[in-house]
Amino acid sequence: MRHLRRWALNGAAAVALGYILMPLVFVVWLAFFRQEIPSFPPDGYSLKWFAAILDQRKFVDGFRNSLQVGVLATAIGLALGVPAALCLARRPFRLRTPVASLLLMPLIVPGVVLGTSMYVFHVELENGLDVDVLGTFYALVAGHIVIVIPWVVRLVTASLAGLDRATEEAAQNLGANPWVTFWRITVPAIRPGIVAGALFGFVTSFGNLEMSLFLVGPGRTTLPIVILQYLEWKIDPTIAAVSVVQIVLIGGAMLITDRYVKLARVV
Amino acid sequence: MTDAALARGPVVERRRGEGWTAAALITPASIFVAFCLLAPIAILFRFSLNEFVPSKKLMVEALTVANYVKFFTDPYYTTILATTVRIAVLVTAVCLVLGFPLAYVVARTQSRFKHLLIISIVLPLFVGNAVRAAGWMTVFGNKGFFNATLMGLGVIDQPLEIMFTEKAVVIGIIAVNLPFMVLSLQSVIEGIDRSVEEAAFSLGAPPATMFRRVLWPLALPGVLAGTILTFVLAMNAYATPFLLGGPLFKMMAPLVYNQFTQQSNWPFGGAIAFILMTVTLGLTLMANVIIQRRAAR
């Protein structure tokens, strides 16, 4: 009877996991089809669709744009978010709770509201300042920084909470100034939080669709938008191959990060 | 998901001069988010009170709630809101039922491969909604896996219409939201001491009673966090209804997008965005109160 229950529980868990993974499994399968139409069973298998990606400039450009925006937004997000997390975790001040909610707010504001409000704001700035804002690379990056910051703040704060203040005080007692203490003691100790914050921030930025839809300019489309616009017309092995490349890259990034900081502890 | 550290607050007493350091650390990020997020939301709200001249596609400055009235008096729009809420509730319920066993197994497993299990739950989240919609399109199409298999087995003669129906959208959104539910539940279940479950069993409780009287009440914070997250995400789903629902199927987020890009109607689009946000927040708070009151009993 006990065994039976165990099997039932594991079976139910397997069904849920299978459900989560099913769309990815089928995308990967489709990428290796020989024929162009996604009909089952496939006529045969081929690798030619992966070569076909490179013939379509929009995928290569979209990938490059997403990468540039993601890297820049993550770097600036870290520069803004790590000090903020230090302050929230270490320094008492009166406005602490509202400021913490402000910095975490982008996580709960729906993507479509983020996108529309920033779009309207950019148009207003453009009219007010008489400079190009809407659709520029830097306006898109600014939007992405907003969604990177909460991940950095949340994960770095979590890792600071587990850090013993005594080590830093010892360093200061031995004559290290705050700057040296920060770089030699605090940063190494909270590295897992910084790595996790950077990874989650980057991946959030790289995969962002709803907000970016409103902010991208012509010729500066990011990869998720290219994929969405392609899928609006058709589904074929080429787009599946693009998806496979994305799955492999993100999966690889996660496996590497997992070696430094256990994902089980940060999500 | 752990926000405990943020909620608990600082442990150090104030020292002289630290106020300035604190200000220097927190100000840049706060100003940035306030400028790039709060200001735009405030402007959008202001615009939602403006008027719109459809013939010229022009926004006229005004102070009126006409856009909000228009939404709630036109059955076309209220139907879309009702569809969105119905789908979000359904999706959340299914996610809770499907997610709990998986979260429990992940939280309690002693396996060396636990991290791979977690990665396979998180990976789909990061791959993006469009890619996952592509997977479902492969399954649901007229010649897709599902129809081809059923026809091959002789169960049906004609392919079933699944693509571009509500069914496809619901199935798609469940898959998108399930990982969020599982992760929220798993982090809380992991913190529940295993010995309380064993104590219930050794006192003779059957598994169902143990679940109802011990595991469920203790896991309630995770259940709340997971249902709220799932519900909010389902209410705001864009890519899945857009790709799997087709042009005739309408949910709130695509409607907002359409008002901005196709109609250029900022006031009405802004109003819909705020209605969506308010309804989501209101229903979330309501569910919160109901669940907590039930738990207190």
Boltz contact constraints between the chains, C-beta under 6 A:
constraints:
  - contact:
      token1: [A, 9]
      token2: [B, 101]
      max_distance: 6.0
  - contact:
      token1: [A, 12]
      token2: [B, 101]
      max_distance: 6.0
  - contact:
      token1: [A, 13]
      token2: [B, 101]
      max_distance: 6.0
  - contact:
      token1: [A, 13]
      token2: [B, 102]
      max_distance: 6.0
  - contact:
      token1: [A, 13]
      token2: [B, 105]
      max_distance: 6.0
  - contact:
      token1: [A, 16]
      token2: [B, 98]
      max_distance: 6.0
  - contact:
      token1: [A, 16]
      token2: [B, 102]
      max_distance: 6.0
  - contact:
      token1: [A, 17]
      token2: [B, 102]
      max_distance: 6.0
  - contact:
      token1: [A, 19]
      token2: [B, 175]
      max_distance: 6.0
  - contact:
      token1: [A, 20]
      token2: [B, 124]
      max_distance: 6.0
  - contact:
      token1: [A, 20]
      token2: [B, 178]
      max_distance: 6.0
  - contact:
      token1: [A, 20]
      token2: [B, 179]
      max_distance: 6.0
  - contact:
      token1: [A, 23]
      token2: [B, 132]
      max_distance: 6.0
  - contact:
      token1: [A, 23]
      token2: [B, 135]
      max_distance: 6.0
  - contact:
      token1: [A, 23]
      token2: [B, 136]
      max_distance: 6.0
  - contact:
      token1: [A, 23]
      token2: [B, 175]
      max_distance: 6.0
  - contact:
      token1: [A, 24]
      token2: [B, 124]
      max_distance: 6.0
  - contact:
      token1: [A, 24]
      token2: [B, 135]
      max_distance: 6.0
  - contact:
      token1: [A, 26]
      token2: [B, 135]
      max_distance: 6.0
  - contact:
      token1: [A, 26]
      token2: [B, 138]
      max_distance: 6.0
  - contact:
      token1: [A, 26]
      token2: [B, 139]
      max_distance: 6.0
  - contact:
      token1: [A, 27]
      token2: [B, 134]
      max_distance: 6.0
  - contact:
      token1: [A, 27]
      token2: [B, 135]
      max_distance: 6.0
  - contact:
      token1: [A, 30]
      token2: [B, 138]
      max_distance: 6.0
  - contact:
      token1: [A, 38]
      token2: [B, 138]
      max_distance: 6.0
  - contact:
      token1: [A, 39]
      token2: [B, 143]
      max_distance: 6.0
  - contact:
      token1: [A, 40]
      token2: [B, 145]
      max_distance: 6.0
  - contact:
      token1: [A, 40]
      token2: [B, 148]
      max_distance: 6.0
  - contact:
      token1: [A, 80]
      token2: [B, 28]
      max_distance: 6.0
  - contact:
      token1: [A, 80]
      token2: [B, 29]
      max_distance: 6.0
  - contact:
      token1: [A, 80]
      token2: [B, 32]
      max_distance: 6.0
  - contact:
      token1: [A, 81]
      token2: [B, 29]
      max_distance: 6.0
  - contact:
      token1: [A, 83]
      token2: [B, 25]
      max_distance: 6.0
  - contact:
      token1: [A, 84]
      token2: [B, 26]
      max_distance: 6.0
  - contact:
      token1: [A, 84]
      token2: [B, 29]
      max_distance: 6.0
  - contact:
      token1: [A, 86]
      token2: [B, 25]
      max_distance: 6.0
  - contact:
      token1: [A, 87]
      token2: [B, 22]
      max_distance: 6.0
  - contact:
      token1: [A, 87]
      token2: [B, 25]
      max_distance: 6.0
  - contact:
      token1: [A, 87]
      token2: [B, 26]
      max_distance: 6.0
  - contact:
      token1: [A, 90]
      token2: [B, 10]
      max_distance: 6.0
  - contact:
      token1: [A, 90]
      token2: [B, 12]
      max_distance: 6.0
  - contact:
      token1: [A, 91]
      token2: [B, 18]
      max_distance: 6.0
  - contact:
      token1: [A, 91]
      token2: [B, 22]
      max_distance: 6.0
  - contact:
      token1: [A, 92]
      token2: [B, 10]
      max_distance: 6.0
  - contact:
      token1: [A, 92]
      token2: [B, 14]
      max_distance: 6.0
  - contact:
      token1: [A, 93]
      token2: [B, 22]
      max_distance: 6.0
  - contact:
      token1: [A, 99]
      token2: [B, 30]
      max_distance: 6.0
  - contact:
      token1: [A, 100]
      token2: [B, 6]
      max_distance: 6.0
  - contact:
      token1: [A, 102]
      token2: [B, 33]
      max_distance: 6.0
  - contact:
      token1: [A, 103]
      token2: [B, 33]
      max_distance: 6.0
  - contact:
      token1: [A, 110]
      token2: [B, 236]
      max_distance: 6.0
  - contact:
      token1: [A, 112]
      token2: [B, 238]
      max_distance: 6.0
  - contact:
      token1: [A, 112]
      token2: [B, 253]
      max_distance: 6.0
  - contact:
      token1: [A, 112]
      token2: [B, 256]
      max_distance: 6.0
  - contact:
      token1: [A, 113]
      token2: [B, 273]
      max_distance: 6.0
  - contact:
      token1: [A, 113]
      token2: [B, 277]
      max_distance: 6.0
  - contact:
      token1: [A, 116]
      token2: [B, 260]
      max_distance: 6.0
  - contact:
      token1: [A, 116]
      token2: [B, 273]
      max_distance: 6.0
  - contact:
      token1: [A, 117]
      token2: [B, 40]
      max_distance: 6.0
  - contact:
      token1: [A, 117]
      token2: [B, 41]
      max_distance: 6.0
  - contact:
      token1: [A, 117]
      token2: [B, 44]
      max_distance: 6.0
  - contact:
      token1: [A, 118]
      token2: [B, 40]
      max_distance: 6.0
  - contact:
      token1: [A, 120]
      token2: [B, 43]
      max_distance: 6.0
  - contact:
      token1: [A, 120]
      token2: [B, 44]
      max_distance: 6.0
  - contact:
      token1: [A, 121]
      token2: [B, 40]
      max_distance: 6.0
  - contact:
      token1: [A, 121]
      token2: [B, 43]
      max_distance: 6.0
  - contact:
      token1: [A, 142]
      token2: [B, 36]
      max_distance: 6.0
  - contact:
      token1: [A, 146]
      token2: [B, 36]
      max_distance: 6.0
  - contact:
      token1: [A, 146]
      token2: [B, 37]
      max_distance: 6.0
  - contact:
      token1: [A, 157]
      token2: [B, 5]
      max_distance: 6.0
  - contact:
      token1: [A, 157]
      token2: [B, 6]
      max_distance: 6.0
  - contact:
      token1: [A, 158]
      token2: [B, 2]
      max_distance: 6.0
  - contact:
      token1: [A, 158]
      token2: [B, 5]
      max_distance: 6.0
  - contact:
      token1: [A, 161]
      token2: [B, 5]
      max_distance: 6.0
  - contact:
      token1: [A, 203]
      token2: [B, 126]
      max_distance: 6.0
  - contact:
      token1: [A, 207]
      token2: [B, 126]
      max_distance: 6.0
  - contact:
      token1: [A, 207]
      token2: [B, 128]
      max_distance: 6.0
  - contact:
      token1: [A, 209]
      token2: [B, 239]
      max_distance: 6.0
  - contact:
      token1: [A, 210]
      token2: [B, 238]
      max_distance: 6.0
  - contact:
      token1: [A, 224]
      token2: [B, 128]
      max_distance: 6.0
  - contact:
      token1: [A, 224]
      token2: [B, 130]
      max_distance: 6.0
  - contact:
      token1: [A, 227]
      token2: [B, 130]
      max_distance: 6.0
  - contact:
      token1: [A, 228]
      token2: [B, 130]
      max_distance: 6.0
  - contact:
      token1: [A, 231]
      token2: [B, 134]
      max_distance: 6.0
  - contact:
      token1: [A, 231]
      token2: [B, 243]
      max_distance: 6.0
  - contact:
      token1: [A, 235]
      token2: [B, 134]
      max_distance: 6.0
  - contact:
      token1: [A, 235]
      token2: [B, 137]
      max_distance: 6.0
  - contact:
      token1: [A, 243]
      token2: [B, 131]
      max_distance: 6.0
  - contact:
      token1: [A, 243]
      token2: [B, 134]
      max_distance: 6.0
  - contact:
      token1: [A, 247]
      token2: [B, 127]
      max_distance: 6.0
  - contact:
      token1: [A, 250]
      token2: [B, 126]
      max_distance: 6.0
  - contact:
      token1: [A, 250]
      token2: [B, 127]
      max_distance: 6.0
  - contact:
      token1: [A, 251]
      token2: [B, 123]
      max_distance: 6.0
  - contact:
      token1: [A, 254]
      token2: [B, 119]
      max_distance: 6.0
  - contact:
      token1: [A, 258]
      token2: [B, 115]
      max_distance: 6.0
  - contact:
      token1: [A, 263]
      token2: [B, 118]
      max_distance: 6.0
  - contact:
      token1: [A, 264]
      token2: [B, 115]
      max_distance: 6.0
  - contact:
      token1: [A, 264]
      token2: [B, 118]
      max_distance: 6.0
  - contact:
      token1: [A, 267]
      token2: [B, 122]
      max_distance: 6.0
  - contact:
      token1: [A, 267]
      token2: [B, 183]
      max_distance: 6.0
